[in-house]
Amino acid sequence: MNRGYFQKFQIKDVVFLAIMSAVALATCAVMPLVISLQLLIFGISQLVTALQIGVFFAIGLYKVRKPGSLLLMALMMGLIQLMMSPPMFLSSVLNGVLIELIVLLLFGGYEKDSAVFCAAMLHTPLSLPFNYLYNRLIKGADSPLAAVADRAPLAAVGMTLAVVAVSALGALIGIKIARELKKIGSAEEMSEKLYVKHPLFPMAGIAVSVFTFAFGLAMAKSPSVFFFLGGIWLLLALFGYLRPCLAVLPAVALLCGIFCALTYAISRDAAQTSAAAARMLALCVAAIPGLGLAPVCLVRAFSCMHLPRVLTLAMLITFTFFPLLRAEVRQTREAMRTRGAGGLLNPAILYRAFLIPLMVRLVNLSDTLALSVETRGFTTEAAPYTVYRPVYLQAKDGAFAALSALCAMGAVLL
């Protein structure tokens, strides 16, 4: 092991890794388009996200070559995924721990590009055996996701190899982009319309999201699940989340329409089509507390709970970066049109005229954010601090939990 293997993360390291995690998560938004196919094709979700995660994890590791970097990115992604699906959180974090151990044993750190490639390449493929074992051990022999692999083991192996290949391609592209950024060097409006003025306690909101999604999936085959999801939607609207509740309706209509059409076209079964609609509806309703939660409120709650400052900063950057990313993508596209660079369907133009300028902007933005945070006295050291407007549990959080439990009981008894 190299001397001084364990190194402290600086603020700029945490900011950059948080940005790469946010970008990777944003580009994985294509996964809901293939969720209904998971019961037919093993590993289809991993196949459509392996390239993006490989690219941005490799860029993050190439710049921040410190032990724990991949685990930190996996944890940032996992905390966002926790609001949608707890198994995704567990998979992300456990894979991060395992990969850190592999890199330590094989390479002794991230100094070599081969270590960066190995770590970025392994993250997505390792989720396949985890998901299989989780569904087999936790849900038992009746698990439909595990049954897909059992029915066609050769196809499952083929899909696993395909995920490995795509993930490796993503890691190679990420390293190439990072080298380009190193040559170039780094030179130097978030919308609040959906934020709730008096939201639930952040941890209670996360618990509501997890419970809603998990219960919705468990009851997806029962018609009473729509009573439960409708009740939770109405409760959120009454508790001040009216704007986020209305904002998800177009997404509900679009996603349910797409997945119901695909499911019915494949199965010709009305019951499975109804279950697919219930799963999409559960996902959208579970997202409402997160849409209405201002990042600063979550950070204040973390600070009141005395969680590590690195985690607090990482979550703040991750949550607030998505609108910034959208603005940067729009500006890069406008610059391409101004220069007459052509369309993104050409791989050479996509790489040289879009990806490289966008990554340069993101690197510069991470440095600016790090400087901004440091000038405001934020430190990752164990230093005393005060919290402006502390956030604590309130009576309305208990009332919401009780009413949610009544909705669940009503759905079970119906």
VOLUM-931467 format. One record per residue (C-alpha): x, z, y; residue in three letters. Coordinates in steps of 0.02 Angstrom, whole numbers, plus 50000, padded with zeros to 5 digits. Layout:
+-------+-------+-------+-------+
:     u :     w :     v : vexba :
+-------+-------+-------+-------+
:     X :     Z :     Y :   ALA :
...
+-------+-------+-------+-------+
This chain:
+-------+-------+-------+-------+
:     u :     w :     v : vexba :
+-------+-------+-------+-------+
: 50000 : 50000 : 50000 :   MET :
: 50063 : 49958 : 50173 :   ASN :
: 50112 : 50100 : 50287 :   ARG :
: 49976 : 50138 : 50410 :   GLY :
: 49846 : 50048 : 50305 :   TYR :
: 49698 : 50139 : 50382 :   PHE :
: 49689 : 50093 : 50565 :   GLN :
: 49568 : 50148 : 50700 :   LYS :
: 49445 : 50021 : 50766 :   PHE :
: 49455 : 49987 : 50951 :   GLN :
: 49299 : 49954 : 51053 :   ILE :
: 49338 : 49768 : 51064 :   LYS :
: 49351 : 49761 : 50873 :   ASP :
: 49180 : 49840 : 50849 :   VAL :
: 49103 : 49726 : 50980 :   VAL :
: 49173 : 49569 : 50901 :   PHE :
: 49122 : 49618 : 50725 :   LEU :
: 48948 : 49662 : 50787 :   ALA :
: 48932 : 49491 : 50869 :   ILE :
: 48988 : 49402 : 50710 :   MET :
: 48863 : 49504 : 50608 :   SER :
: 48723 : 49462 : 50730 :   ALA :
: 48764 : 49276 : 50725 :   VAL :
: 48773 : 49276 : 50535 :   ALA :
: 48606 : 49365 : 50524 :   LEU :
: 48526 : 49247 : 50649 :   ALA :
: 48583 : 49094 : 50552 :   THR :
: 48509 : 49168 : 50393 :   CYS :
: 48335 : 49147 : 50467 :   ALA :
: 48311 : 48998 : 50349 :   VAL :
: 48293 : 49117 : 50201 :   MET :
: 48104 : 49149 : 50223 :   PRO :
: 48077 : 48963 : 50195 :   LEU :
: 48130 : 48980 : 50013 :   VAL :
: 48065 : 49155 : 49972 :   ILE :
: 47919 : 49085 : 49872 :   SER :
: 48043 : 48987 : 49764 :   LEU :
: 48135 : 49145 : 49707 :   GLN :
: 48014 : 49162 : 49562 :   LEU :
: 48061 : 48987 : 49504 :   LEU :
: 48245 : 48964 : 49550 :   ILE :
: 48370 : 49105 : 49525 :   PHE :
: 48482 : 49134 : 49677 :   GLY :
: 48396 : 49010 : 49794 :   ILE :
: 48399 : 49135 : 49940 :   SER :
: 48586 : 49162 : 49920 :   GLN :
: 48617 : 48975 : 49908 :   LEU :
: 48540 : 48940 : 50080 :   VAL :
: 48631 : 49085 : 50166 :   THR :
: 48803 : 49082 : 50082 :   ALA :
: 48878 : 48952 : 50200 :   LEU :
: 48831 : 49044 : 50361 :   GLN :
: 48886 : 49215 : 50302 :   ILE :
: 49050 : 49144 : 50236 :   GLY :
: 49088 : 49059 : 50403 :   VAL :
: 49055 : 49205 : 50519 :   PHE :
: 49124 : 49341 : 50406 :   PHE :
: 49285 : 49241 : 50391 :   ALA :
: 49297 : 49224 : 50581 :   ILE :
: 49269 : 49410 : 50602 :   GLY :
: 49400 : 49457 : 50473 :   LEU :
: 49525 : 49331 : 50539 :   TYR :
: 49522 : 49411 : 50712 :   LYS :
: 49501 : 49594 : 50660 :   VAL :
: 49621 : 49614 : 50514 :   ARG :
: 49590 : 49798 : 50485 :   LYS :
: 49532 : 49883 : 50325 :   PRO :
: 49347 : 49918 : 50334 :   GLY :
: 49308 : 49766 : 50443 :   SER :
: 49202 : 49681 : 50311 :   LEU :
: 49115 : 49844 : 50267 :   LEU :
: 49073 : 49870 : 50451 :   LEU :
: 48998 : 49695 : 50464 :   MET :
: 48902 : 49721 : 50301 :   ALA :
: 48836 : 49887 : 50367 :   LEU :
: 48779 : 49809 : 50531 :   MET :
: 48686 : 49671 : 50438 :   MET :
: 48617 : 49796 : 50314 :   GLY :
: 48543 : 49910 : 50447 :   LEU :
: 48443 : 49764 : 50515 :   ILE :
: 48393 : 49711 : 50338 :   GLN :
: 48339 : 49890 : 50300 :   LEU :
: 48186 : 49862 : 50410 :   MET :
: 48136 : 49715 : 50299 :   MET :
: 48195 : 49761 : 50125 :   SER :
: 48292 : 49918 : 50069 :   PRO :
: 48371 : 49827 : 49918 :   PRO :
: 48451 : 49703 : 50039 :   MET :
: 48529 : 49850 : 50132 :   PHE :
: 48595 : 49927 : 49972 :   LEU :
: 48663 : 49760 : 49912 :   SER :
: 48751 : 49725 : 50077 :   SER :
: 48834 : 49896 : 50089 :   VAL :
: 48883 : 49913 : 49905 :   LEU :
: 48955 : 49737 : 49906 :   ASN :
: 49053 : 49782 : 50062 :   GLY :
: 49127 : 49936 : 49978 :   VAL :
: 49171 : 49839 : 49820 :   LEU :
: 49254 : 49697 : 49917 :   ILE :
: 49357 : 49820 : 50021 :   GLU :
: 49422 : 49896 : 49858 :   LEU :
: 49462 : 49723 : 49788 :   ILE :
: 49557 : 49673 : 49946 :   VAL :
: 49652 : 49838 : 49944 :   LEU :
: 49704 : 49818 : 49762 :   LEU :
: 49745 : 49632 : 49765 :   LEU :
: 49813 : 49604 : 49941 :   PHE :
: 49843 : 49775 : 50018 :   GLY :
: 49748 : 49726 : 50175 :   GLY :
: 49690 : 49575 : 50275 :   TYR :
: 49860 : 49518 : 50339 :   GLU :
: 49855 : 49363 : 50228 :   LYS :
: 49731 : 49223 : 50253 :   ASP :
: 49699 : 49224 : 50066 :   SER :
: 49631 : 49402 : 50083 :   ALA :
: 49514 : 49346 : 50222 :   VAL :
: 49456 : 49199 : 50117 :   PHE :
: 49428 : 49308 : 49963 :   CYS :
: 49328 : 49440 : 50056 :   ALA :
: 49217 : 49317 : 50152 :   ALA :
: 49189 : 49213 : 49996 :   MET :
: 49137 : 49357 : 49884 :   LEU :
: 49005 : 49443 : 49991 :   HIS :
: 48855 : 49331 : 49955 :   THR :
: 48891 : 49290 : 49770 :   PRO :
: 48907 : 49475 : 49728 :   LEU :
: 48727 : 49502 : 49783 :   SER :
: 48668 : 49399 : 49634 :   LEU :
: 48719 : 49521 : 49496 :   PRO :
: 48663 : 49666 : 49606 :   PHE :
: 48490 : 49592 : 49628 :   ASN :
: 48476 : 49555 : 49443 :   TYR :
: 48529 : 49731 : 49391 :   LEU :
: 48420 : 49812 : 49525 :   TYR :
: 48265 : 49718 : 49468 :   ASN :
: 48306 : 49746 : 49284 :   ARG :
: 48344 : 49933 : 49298 :   LEU :
: 48225 : 49986 : 49436 :   ILE :
: 48075 : 49873 : 49407 :   LYS :
: 48097 : 49855 : 49219 :   GLY :
: 48067 : 49712 : 49101 :   ALA :
: 47915 : 49653 : 49198 :   ASP :
: 48018 : 49608 : 49352 :   SER :
: 47979 : 49426 : 49394 :   PRO :
: 48147 : 49401 : 49483 :   LEU :
: 48246 : 49458 : 49331 :   ALA :
: 48134 : 49357 : 49217 :   ALA :
: 48185 : 49198 : 49307 :   VAL :
: 48366 : 49222 : 49251 :   ALA :
: 48313 : 49276 : 49076 :   ASP :
: 48207 : 49120 : 49049 :   ARG :
: 48345 : 49000 : 49099 :   ALA :
: 48516 : 49085 : 49084 :   PRO :
: 48614 : 48922 : 49097 :   LEU :
: 48522 : 48875 : 49257 :   ALA :
: 48559 : 49050 : 49325 :   ALA :
: 48744 : 49029 : 49288 :   VAL :
: 48741 : 48857 : 49370 :   GLY :
: 48658 : 48928 : 49527 :   MET :
: 48785 : 49069 : 49532 :   THR :
: 48928 : 48944 : 49528 :   LEU :
: 48842 : 48843 : 49664 :   ALA :
: 48828 : 48998 : 49774 :   VAL :
: 49013 : 49036 : 49745 :   VAL :
: 49059 : 48857 : 49793 :   ALA :
: 48953 : 48857 : 49951 :   VAL :
: 49017 : 49029 : 50002 :   SER :
: 49197 : 48972 : 49975 :   ALA :
: 49164 : 48818 : 50082 :   LEU :
: 49094 : 48930 : 50218 :   GLY :
: 49247 : 49044 : 50212 :   ALA :
: 49364 : 48894 : 50227 :   LEU :
: 49267 : 48827 : 50375 :   ILE :
: 49269 : 48998 : 50457 :   GLY :
: 49458 : 49014 : 50438 :   ILE :
: 49482 : 48839 : 50509 :   LYS :
: 49372 : 48880 : 50659 :   ILE :
: 49466 : 49045 : 50685 :   ALA :
: 49632 : 48952 : 50685 :   ARG :
: 49564 : 48830 : 50814 :   GLU :
: 49510 : 48977 : 50922 :   LEU :
: 49682 : 49054 : 50906 :   LYS :
: 49761 : 48892 : 50969 :   LYS :
: 49639 : 48876 : 51112 :   ILE :
: 49650 : 49059 : 51162 :   GLY :
: 49515 : 49156 : 51249 :   SER :
: 49488 : 49137 : 51438 :   ALA :
: 49376 : 49241 : 51500 :   GLU :
: 48435 : 49377 : 51507 :   GLU :
: 48380 : 49476 : 51385 :   MET :
: 48188 : 49466 : 51373 :   SER :
: 48102 : 49635 : 51378 :   GLU :
: 47924 : 49572 : 51369 :   LYS :
: 47893 : 49640 : 51194 :   LEU :
: 47971 : 49812 : 51220 :   TYR :
: 47851 : 49958 : 51209 :   VAL :
: 47856 : 50082 : 51352 :   LYS :
: 47829 : 50233 : 51240 :   HIS :
: 47877 : 50179 : 51063 :   PRO :
: 47878 : 50282 : 50905 :   LEU :
: 48034 : 50382 : 50868 :   PHE :
: 48160 : 50248 : 50813 :   PRO :
: 48190 : 50324 : 50641 :   MET :
: 48002 : 50340 : 50618 :   ALA :
: 47983 : 50157 : 50667 :   GLY :
: 48113 : 50105 : 50538 :   ILE :
: 48024 : 50211 : 50407 :   ALA :
: 47858 : 50127 : 50450 :   VAL :
: 47938 : 49955 : 50432 :   SER :
: 48015 : 49997 : 50263 :   VAL :
: 47856 : 50079 : 50199 :   PHE :
: 47745 : 49936 : 50258 :   THR :
: 47854 : 49803 : 50177 :   PHE :
: 47880 : 49898 : 50014 :   ALA :
: 47696 : 49943 : 49995 :   PHE :
: 47645 : 49767 : 50041 :   GLY :
: 47757 : 49694 : 49905 :   LEU :
: 47699 : 49821 : 49776 :   ALA :
: 47515 : 49784 : 49812 :   MET :
: 47536 : 49597 : 49844 :   ALA :
: 47430 : 49548 : 49694 :   LYS :
: 47285 : 49660 : 49747 :   SER :
: 47160 : 49597 : 49877 :   PRO :
: 47156 : 49773 : 49953 :   SER :
: 47332 : 49745 : 50021 :   VAL :
: 47254 : 49646 : 50164 :   PHE :
: 47153 : 49801 : 50210 :   PHE :
: 47314 : 49903 : 50217 :   PHE :
: 47412 : 49774 : 50318 :   LEU :
: 47267 : 49747 : 50437 :   GLY :
: 47253 : 49935 : 50460 :   GLY :
: 47438 : 49953 : 50501 :   ILE :
: 47428 : 49807 : 50622 :   TRP :
: 47278 : 49888 : 50710 :   LEU :
: 47365 : 50058 : 50716 :   LEU :
: 47520 : 49982 : 50795 :   LEU :
: 47412 : 49893 : 50924 :   ALA :
: 47323 : 50057 : 50966 :   LEU :
: 47488 : 50152 : 50978 :   PHE :
: 47554 : 50038 : 51115 :   GLY :
: 47625 : 49892 : 51014 :   TYR :
: 47491 : 49768 : 51069 :   LEU :
: 47612 : 49636 : 51137 :   ARG :
: 47724 : 49634 : 50981 :   PRO :
: 47566 : 49631 : 50873 :   CYS :
: 47503 : 49477 : 50964 :   LEU :
: 47676 : 49397 : 50965 :   ALA :
: 47687 : 49395 : 50775 :   VAL :
: 47520 : 49306 : 50750 :   LEU :
: 47592 : 49130 : 50772 :   PRO :
: 47732 : 49173 : 50649 :   ALA :
: 47603 : 49242 : 50527 :   VAL :
: 47500 : 49082 : 50537 :   ALA :
: 47652 : 48969 : 50517 :   LEU :
: 47739 : 49064 : 50376 :   LEU :
: 47580 : 49100 : 50278 :   CYS :
: 47527 : 48919 : 50295 :   GLY :
: 47695 : 48853 : 50233 :   ILE :
: 47716 : 48973 : 50088 :   PHE :
: 47535 : 48966 : 50033 :   CYS :
: 47544 : 48777 : 50029 :   ALA :
: 47708 : 48778 : 49930 :   LEU :
: 47646 : 48911 : 49809 :   THR :
: 47482 : 48825 : 49775 :   TYR :
: 47566 : 48655 : 49757 :   ALA :
: 47683 : 48728 : 49625 :   ILE :
: 47569 : 48848 : 49532 :   SER :
: 47391 : 48787 : 49566 :   ARG :
: 47345 : 48971 : 49555 :   ASP :
: 47239 : 49052 : 49692 :   ALA :
: 47297 : 49228 : 49644 :   ALA :
: 47481 : 49183 : 49665 :   GLN :
: 47441 : 49096 : 49829 :   THR :
: 47354 : 49253 : 49892 :   SER :
: 47504 : 49359 : 49838 :   ALA :
: 47623 : 49242 : 49932 :   ALA :
: 47516 : 49262 : 50089 :   ALA :
: 47519 : 49451 : 50069 :   ALA :
: 47709 : 49453 : 50055 :   ARG :
: 47730 : 49350 : 50213 :   MET :
: 47603 : 49456 : 50305 :   LEU :
: 47693 : 49615 : 50250 :   ALA :
: 47857 : 49545 : 50316 :   LEU :
: 47781 : 49502 : 50486 :   CYS :
: 47689 : 49668 : 50506 :   VAL :
: 47846 : 49764 : 50456 :   ALA :
: 47942 : 49675 : 50595 :   ALA :
: 47826 : 49738 : 50733 :   ILE :
: 47907 : 49910 : 50762 :   PRO :
: 48077 : 49825 : 50778 :   GLY :
: 48012 : 49697 : 50902 :   LEU :
: 47942 : 49833 : 51013 :   GLY :
: 48096 : 49945 : 51008 :   LEU :
: 48217 : 49933 : 51153 :   ALA :
: 48398 : 49942 : 51089 :   PRO :
: 48440 : 50079 : 51215 :   VAL :
: 48303 : 50187 : 51138 :   CYS :
: 48382 : 50168 : 50966 :   LEU :
: 48554 : 50210 : 51037 :   VAL :
: 48487 : 50366 : 51121 :   ARG :
: 48408 : 50422 : 50958 :   ALA :
: 48573 : 50392 : 50865 :   PHE :
: 48666 : 50492 : 50998 :   SER :
: 48541 : 50635 : 50986 :   CYS :
: 48567 : 50636 : 50797 :   MET :
: 48757 : 50641 : 50827 :   HIS :
: 48790 : 50487 : 50722 :   LEU :
: 48965 : 50409 : 50736 :   PRO :
: 48994 : 50325 : 50904 :   ARG :
: 49060 : 50169 : 50817 :   VAL :
: 48894 : 50148 : 50728 :   LEU :
: 48798 : 50178 : 50890 :   THR :
: 48897 : 50045 : 50983 :   LEU :
: 48885 : 49922 : 50839 :   ALA :
: 48696 : 49937 : 50829 :   MET :
: 48677 : 49917 : 51017 :   LEU :
: 48780 : 49757 : 51018 :   ILE :
: 48695 : 49687 : 50863 :   THR :
: 48519 : 49715 : 50927 :   PHE :
: 48550 : 49648 : 51103 :   THR :
: 48653 : 49497 : 51053 :   PHE :
: 48517 : 49383 : 50983 :   PHE :
: 48448 : 49331 : 51154 :   PRO :
: 48626 : 49307 : 51217 :   LEU :
: 48664 : 49196 : 51069 :   LEU :
: 48511 : 49089 : 51104 :   ARG :
: 48568 : 49067 : 51285 :   ALA :
: 48745 : 49020 : 51232 :   GLU :
: 48680 : 48891 : 51107 :   VAL :
: 48569 : 48815 : 51242 :   ARG :
: 48713 : 48806 : 51367 :   GLN :
: 48827 : 48725 : 51237 :   THR :
: 48695 : 48595 : 51194 :   ARG :
: 48669 : 48558 : 51379 :   GLU :
: 48857 : 48535 : 51401 :   ALA :
: 48857 : 48413 : 51253 :   MET :
: 48717 : 48311 : 51330 :   ARG :
: 48805 : 48309 : 51499 :   THR :
: 48963 : 48240 : 51418 :   ARG :
: 48866 : 48118 : 51309 :   GLY :
: 48943 : 48194 : 51152 :   ALA :
: 48808 : 48129 : 51035 :   GLY :
: 48700 : 48213 : 50905 :   GLY :
: 48734 : 48362 : 50792 :   LEU :
: 48702 : 48260 : 50634 :   LEU :
: 48879 : 48192 : 50646 :   ASN :
: 48992 : 48322 : 50560 :   PRO :
: 49140 : 48285 : 50675 :   ALA :
: 49033 : 48309 : 50832 :   ILE :
: 48951 : 48465 : 50759 :   LEU :
: 49121 : 48543 : 50727 :   TYR :
: 49222 : 48488 : 50879 :   ARG :
: 49089 : 48476 : 51016 :   ALA :
: 48972 : 48617 : 50964 :   PHE :
: 49046 : 48748 : 50846 :   LEU :
: 49217 : 48763 : 50929 :   ILE :
: 49151 : 48779 : 51109 :   PRO :
: 49016 : 48899 : 51050 :   LEU :
: 49141 : 49010 : 50961 :   MET :
: 49256 : 49009 : 51113 :   VAL :
: 49110 : 49069 : 51217 :   ARG :
: 49070 : 49206 : 51091 :   LEU :
: 49250 : 49266 : 51085 :   VAL :
: 49256 : 49272 : 51275 :   ASN :
: 49089 : 49362 : 51278 :   LEU :
: 49151 : 49493 : 51154 :   SER :
: 49302 : 49528 : 51264 :   ASP :
: 49191 : 49544 : 51417 :   THR :
: 49072 : 49663 : 51328 :   LEU :
: 49217 : 49769 : 51265 :   ALA :
: 49288 : 49782 : 51441 :   LEU :
: 49117 : 49826 : 51510 :   SER :
: 49092 : 49963 : 51381 :   VAL :
: 49265 : 50036 : 51410 :   GLU :
: 49245 : 50041 : 51599 :   THR :
: 49086 : 50144 : 51574 :   ARG :
: 49183 : 50278 : 51482 :   GLY :
: 49126 : 50238 : 51306 :   PHE :
: 49253 : 50287 : 51173 :   THR :
: 49257 : 50291 : 50984 :   THR :
: 49354 : 50455 : 50989 :   GLU :
: 49271 : 50624 : 50960 :   ALA :
: 49237 : 50662 : 51142 :   ALA :
: 49093 : 50764 : 51218 :   PRO :
: 48950 : 50664 : 51294 :   TYR :
: 48774 : 50685 : 51362 :   THR :
: 48620 : 50581 : 51326 :   VAL :
: 48514 : 50513 : 51468 :   TYR :
: 48331 : 50536 : 51423 :   ARG :
: 48350 : 50607 : 51246 :   PRO :
: 48232 : 50539 : 51113 :   VAL :
: 48151 : 50658 : 50987 :   TYR :
: 48008 : 50662 : 50864 :   LEU :
: 47838 : 50686 : 50945 :   GLN :
: 47662 : 50728 : 50889 :   ALA :
: 47610 : 50546 : 50895 :   LYS :
: 47742 : 50505 : 50764 :   ASP :
: 47660 : 50627 : 50644 :   GLY :
: 47488 : 50560 : 50686 :   ALA :
: 47544 : 50382 : 50651 :   PHE :
: 47621 : 50433 : 50485 :   ALA :
: 47460 : 50522 : 50433 :   ALA :
: 47350 : 50374 : 50480 :   LEU :
: 47468 : 50254 : 50389 :   SER :
: 47456 : 50362 : 50233 :   ALA :
: 47265 : 50354 : 50247 :   LEU :
: 47274 : 50164 : 50255 :   CYS :
: 47383 : 50162 : 50099 :   ALA :
: 47266 : 50280 : 50007 :   MET :
: 47117 : 50174 : 50056 :   GLY :
: 47203 : 50017 : 49991 :   ALA :
: 47241 : 50101 : 49825 :   VAL :
: 47064 : 50169 : 49803 :   LEU :
: 46976 : 50007 : 49850 :   LEU :
+-------+-------+-------+-------+
